[in-house]
Amino acid sequence: MVRIRDLSHIRIELLSFDSAGGVVRGLFYHTGEPATCVVLCHGYSSSKHNVDPLAFHLAADGYCAFAFDFLGHKLGASTGPLRAGADLVENALDAIALVRSLPAVKHIVLGGHSMGATAAIGAAVRSEAVEGAIVMATSLHRGSALTDNTMLSGLQNRAAYVDGASPAAIAKVMDANAVRIGEIAPRPVLVIAGSRDGLVGPTAVRELFDAASEPKTFEIVDANHTDCAERSRFVISRWLKARGFDNP
C-alpha cells in the first residue's frame, strides 16, 4: 500500500526587504505553527530555486524555511546589482532580521550552499540571533583556487548571470568569511560535502570542518555540487532534531 503524505498544511509566502541598496525577495515556507526557521543562502550565479526543494522538505517536517535571492543574481527575483561581495553577508543579515519579526519563527538556523555557505558563516559570526549553522559544499581558500583552470573557467562562464561584483571579488570575500567558521562556536555547525562534487570535493570540505570548533558535525551525502542542498535534506532534518531544534 502506498502512503500519500498530506502536504496541504504547508504555506508559501512571498516576502521582500530592503538590503544593501536593493530589494531582496524570497519565499517563506511554514505551517503557521511556531517552529525553528532555517534561512537558506544559495550559491554563485544561482538563485533560491536551488535550495527550494530543501526549504519545502523542512516545512513538511514541521520547520520553517526562508529561501531568498541574493542581489545581482538575475536568475531570481531580487532587484539591484550586487555592488560588492560584502553585500552577500548584508543580505543574509537583513534576511535574519526579517524572519525574527515573524510570529511563526521560534529559533533561527542559518544555512547555505557553496558561495551562500560562506555568506552564512560570515553572517552567523555577526548575528547573535543565529543559533546554529549549516554549511554545504564549500571550503577554505576558494579564492586561491582561481588559479586552477577548472575553478576559474567555472566562475567566469557563469559571470554573466551575476550583475555587479566580479567572480574574483566574490571569491575573495568567500575566503574571508570561510576562515571565520571557528568563531561560530559555541553554537553548533553542520558541514556537508557531496561525494560526487567535482568543484569542491569532500577532502576540501573536510578541511573546512577541521577549522570549525565544537560542537560540529561532518556528513557526506551522495550528491554533486549542484544538487548537494536538495540531497542533504534528510541529514539536515536529523541534525536539527539531534541539536534540539525539533519541530513542534
C-alpha positions in Angstrom: 0.0 0.0 0.0 1.3 3.4 -1.0 1.0 6.1 1.7 0.4 9.6 0.4 1.7 12.4 2.6 -0.7 15.2 3.2 1.2 18.5 2.4 -1.8 20.7 2.4 -0.8 22.4 5.6 2.3 23.9 4.1 2.1 27.6 3.3 4.4 29.5 1.0 4.5 33.3 1.2 6.5 35.8 -0.9 8.5 38.2 1.3 10.7 41.1 0.4 13.0 43.5 2.3 15.4 46.3 1.5 19.1 45.4 1.7 22.4 46.9 0.5 20.8 49.4 -1.9 18.4 46.9 -3.5 15.2 44.9 -2.8 15.7 41.2 -1.8 12.8 38.8 -2.3 12.3 35.2 -1.1 9.8 32.6 -0.2 8.8 31.7 3.4 7.7 28.1 3.9 5.8 27.3 7.1 2.8 25.6 8.6 1.6 28.5 10.7 2.8 26.9 13.9 5.8 28.3 15.9 9.0 26.5 14.8 12.7 26.8 14.1 13.3 28.7 10.9 16.2 27.7 8.6 17.3 30.7 6.5 18.9 29.4 3.2 21.5 31.1 1.1 22.1 29.9 -2.4 25.3 29.6 -4.4 27.1 31.7 -7.0 25.1 32.6 -10.2 22.2 30.6 -8.9 19.0 31.6 -7.1 16.7 30.4 -4.3 15.4 27.8 -6.7 18.5 25.7 -5.9 17.5 25.4 -2.2 13.7 25.5 -2.6 13.4 21.7 -2.5 15.2 21.7 0.8 13.0 24.5 2.1 9.9 22.6 1.2 11.1 19.5 2.8 11.8 21.3 6.1 8.3 22.8 6.1 6.9 19.3 5.5 8.8 18.2 8.6 7.3 21.0 10.6 10.0 23.6 10.5 10.0 27.0 8.8 12.4 27.9 6.0 13.2 31.1 4.2 14.9 30.9 0.8 15.9 34.3 -0.8 17.7 35.6 -3.8 21.0 37.5 -3.3 21.2 40.8 -5.1 22.6 40.7 -8.5 21.7 37.1 -9.2 19.3 37.6 -12.1 18.0 34.0 -12.2 15.9 35.1 -9.3 13.6 37.9 -8.3 15.6 40.4 -6.3 16.3 43.8 -7.8 19.5 45.8 -7.9 23.2 44.8 -8.5 25.5 43.1 -6.1 27.6 46.1 -5.7 30.3 44.4 -3.5 31.0 40.9 -2.3 30.5 42.0 1.2 26.8 42.7 0.4 26.2 39.0 0.4 26.6 38.9 4.2 24.5 42.1 4.5 21.7 40.4 2.5 21.8 37.4 4.9 21.8 39.6 8.0 18.8 41.5 6.7 17.0 38.2 6.0 17.6 37.2 9.6 16.2 40.5 10.8 13.1 39.9 8.7 12.4 36.4 9.9 13.0 37.4 13.5 9.9 39.6 13.3 7.6 36.7 12.1 5.3 35.2 14.7 5.9 31.7 13.3 9.7 31.8 14.0 10.8 30.3 17.3 14.6 29.8 16.6 16.9 30.7 13.7 19.4 28.4 12.0 21.4 29.9 9.1 22.4 27.6 6.2 24.0 28.0 2.8 25.3 26.2 -0.3 28.7 27.0 -1.9 29.0 30.8 -2.0 25.9 31.0 0.2 27.6 28.8 2.8 30.4 31.3 3.2 27.9 34.1 3.5 26.1 32.1 6.1 29.4 31.8 8.1 30.0 35.5 7.9 26.5 36.4 9.0 26.4 33.8 11.8 29.6 35.3 13.2 28.0 38.7 13.3 24.4 37.8 14.4 23.6 36.6 17.9 20.1 35.7 16.6 21.6 32.7 14.7 21.6 29.6 17.0 23.2 27.2 14.6 24.8 27.0 11.1 24.6 24.6 8.1 27.5 24.8 5.6 27.2 22.8 2.4 29.7 22.3 -0.4 32.3 24.9 0.3 35.8 25.1 1.5 38.7 27.3 2.6 40.9 29.2 0.1 38.5 29.1 -2.8 39.9 32.5 -4.0 43.4 31.0 -4.4 41.7 28.2 -6.3 41.0 30.7 -9.0 44.5 29.9 -10.3 43.2 26.4 -11.2 41.7 26.3 -14.7 38.6 24.3 -13.6 37.6 26.8 -10.9 38.5 29.8 -13.0 36.5 28.8 -16.1 33.6 27.6 -13.9 33.1 31.0 -12.3 33.9 33.1 -15.4 31.5 31.1 -17.6 28.7 32.0 -15.1 29.7 35.6 -14.5 27.1 36.8 -17.0 24.4 35.6 -14.6 25.6 38.0 -11.9 25.1 41.7 -12.1 27.8 43.5 -10.1 30.9 42.2 -8.3 33.3 40.1 -10.3 34.0 36.4 -9.6 37.4 37.2 -8.2 36.0 39.8 -5.9 33.3 37.4 -4.6 35.8 34.6 -4.2 38.0 36.9 -2.1 35.1 37.7 0.2 34.2 34.0 0.4 37.7 33.2 1.7 37.5 36.0 4.3 34.2 34.5 5.6 35.2 30.8 5.5 38.2 31.2 7.7 35.9 32.6 10.5 34.0 29.3 10.8 35.6 28.6 14.2 34.0 31.8 15.6 30.5 30.4 15.3 31.1 28.3 18.4 29.7 27.5 20.9 26.7 27.3 18.5 26.6 24.0 16.6 27.7 23.7 13.0 26.8 21.1 10.4 29.2 20.7 7.5 28.1 18.7 4.5 30.1 17.5 1.4 28.9 15.9 -1.8 30.6 12.6 -2.6 30.5 13.4 -6.3 31.2 17.1 -6.0 33.7 17.9 -8.8 34.1 21.5 -7.8 34.6 21.3 -4.0 35.5 17.7 -3.1 34.9 16.0 0.2 38.6 16.4 1.2 38.4 20.2 0.8 35.1 20.4 2.7 36.7 18.3 5.4 39.5 20.8 5.8 36.9 23.5 6.5 35.2 21.2 9.0 38.6 20.7 10.8 38.8 24.5 11.1 35.4 24.7 12.9 35.1 24.5 16.6 33.0 22.1 18.6 30.1 21.4 18.6 30.4 20.3 15.0 29.2 17.5 12.7 30.5 16.3 9.3 28.4 14.5 6.8 29.0 13.2 3.2 25.9 12.8 1.0 25.5 11.2 -2.4 25.4 14.4 -4.4 27.3 16.5 -6.9 27.9 20.2 -6.4 24.6 21.4 -7.8 22.2 19.1 -6.0 24.0 18.9 -2.7 21.4 21.1 -0.9 18.5 19.0 -2.1 20.1 15.7 -1.3 21.1 16.9 2.2 17.5 17.3 3.3 17.3 14.2 5.5 20.7 14.7 7.0 19.7 18.3 7.9 16.4 17.2 9.5 18.2 14.6 11.6 20.8 17.2 12.7 18.2 19.8 13.6 16.4 17.3 15.8 19.6 16.0 17.4 20.7 19.5 18.3 17.4 20.4 19.9 15.8 22.3 17.0 12.9 19.9 16.9 9.7 20.6 15.1 6.5 21.2 17.1 
